[in-house]
Amino acid sequence: MDSQEFRRWSHQAADWSADYLESLPGRPVRAQVEPGQIFRQIPDAPPEAGEPMERIFADLDRVIMPGMTHWQHPRFFAYFPANASPPSVIAEQVTAAIAAQCMLWQTSPAATELETRMLDWLRGMIGLPEAFSGVIQDSASTSTLAALLTARERALGHRGNSEGLFGQTPLRVYASAQVHSSVDKAVRIAGFGDRNLVRIPTAGPLFGMDVGALRQAVEADIAAGLKPAAIVAALGGTSIGACDDIAALAEIARAHDIFLHVDAAWAGSAMICPEHRVLMRGAELADSFVFNPHKWLFTNFDCSAHFVRDPKALTDTLGIRPPFLRTLGAEGFVDYNEWSVPLGRRFRALKLWFVIRSYGVEALRSMIRDHIAWSGELAEAIGREPDFAIVTRPILSLFTFRYAPAGTSEEERDRLNAGLVEAVNADGRIYLTQTTHEGRFVIRFQAGATGTSREDVLATLAVVRELAPRAREAASRAA
Ligand SMILES: *Cc1c(COP(=O)(O)O)cnc(C)c1O
């Protein structure tokens, strides 16, 4: 493709993108296709001869788009948001054109130095102290893995890396059942083993770890000759938004030289609003803290902000500098690949720069405040409905509820709510997902998309009120 053609099709892509975003309110939020429907429309072998862009673009609309779930839809209330915003998309186009590998300082000094600055901005925006240094990881999962690897090496005096894990004292990791599954995965990958992930029961209105139970578990492990290595705190757990008392965990961590990692993947963005920082009290005492601007800070996936108190502990764990990666004749720079599991790194700081500068921090705060306020309003409205019950109250913009018509058992309600979620998502006007809470099936709601309005959020009430009785009739017909 020559430069003229590239220009033409880039303009076409820009128009397509703007049309797409404008078209979102008229599309069903969740893809309305059967498994295999898209696969069958794609030839089983690649073309030998190149095809015209016209045809490829036409197939984008014809074949691909019907199979997309629209994460930027203003009525996307499922999971957590994976936000994009127009300035972020524009920065991603530029990033793709530059296509730099930002693994070393010298492979793009601007990428490294902008990353350092952007992470300093973010750190200040969420109120973490200057003692923290940041790096952009591809995901919170990777950040948590990097944190747990660092914790492992700290507990083993770096013998894990040099000698392997065979024959070492078993290391223990403590977390509640409310932490994300990426913690379970990191425990496996980092070699702790499932049986050394100690689940601490939760208590209180924010479903945080029972601190007394944590202290007892740590002390019992030490008495049994095991080595406590890490505590993983939830700041906004994925299921219901659970928040640990980080200050209390930090005290136990400090008393026993345990590494403290805070997973704030979703909720961290809300910490740009000072009124919500009570939830992160004590985070300044953590060793590691992750949040995803790609969730709720209007920045395209992927962009996970990982802050560490002691970057040397991280680079001593992950940094390997073979001769071909040395930068000769230069000093005083950071090579961010030594902070991450992968070597190759995209230029992710650019989209943060575009987003933060084009909105300004106050506008970002006000979007998040709106999401939280509107979710709160919706929760109140649902709570007033005779046939519905709020199960967990809003933590930031996340709450759970249940269709609970009089005269139905809890078991029937589990089935009714599963039917309701499916009916809502087949209907397509809004998109909700489920979780279980205290053994019961509950419906999750969160708001956080860039284009979401108060009207979009409140529309949820009308949709569930309309579809719930129908889901109930369908269930009784089936029974
Ligand atoms: C989404 C989420 C994760 C995983 O984030 P990725 O960036 O997709 O790895 C981890 N923890 C919490 C609390 C989350 O909400």
The ligand as an ORCA input file, in Angstrom:
! r2SCAN-3c Opt
* xyz 0 1
  C     -10.288     -6.624     35.755
  C      -9.585     -6.963     36.988
  C      -8.362     -7.624     36.950
  C      -7.759     -8.136     35.669
  O      -7.375     -7.098     34.858
  P      -6.559     -7.377     33.518
  O      -5.948     -6.048     33.236
  O      -7.556     -7.799     32.513
  O      -5.562     -8.421     33.811
  C      -7.696     -7.841     38.134
  N      -8.217     -7.434     39.299
  C      -9.401     -6.806     39.387
  C      -9.911     -6.364     40.710
  C     -10.129     -6.554     38.227
  O     -11.299     -5.937     38.314
*
